[in-house]
Amino acid sequence: MPLTDTAIRAIKPTSKTANFLDGGGLCLKVASSGRKWWWLKYRFQGKEKRFSLETNKLQVVYAVG
């Protein structure tokens, strides 16, 4: 089941970094400090790659674009 905006806002930090899967290789990670960031796992030319983006950067991009 995909993560919703309400579910993401309700996530509280724990003692360890927690992973919340959204499907299709997308994962939300939440650090014990409360920092949240997205990881996208994909394959390019047969090799596994990962791309990360912090949530505060997403808000800036959304506000500008």
PyMOL commands that set and color helices and strands:
alter all, ss='L'
color gray80, all
select helices_A, chain A and resi 5-10+55-64
alter helices_A, ss='H'
color red, helices_A
select strands_A, chain A and resi 18-23+26-30+36-44+47-54
alter strands_A, ss='S'
color yellow, strands_A
deselect
rebuild
show_as cartoon
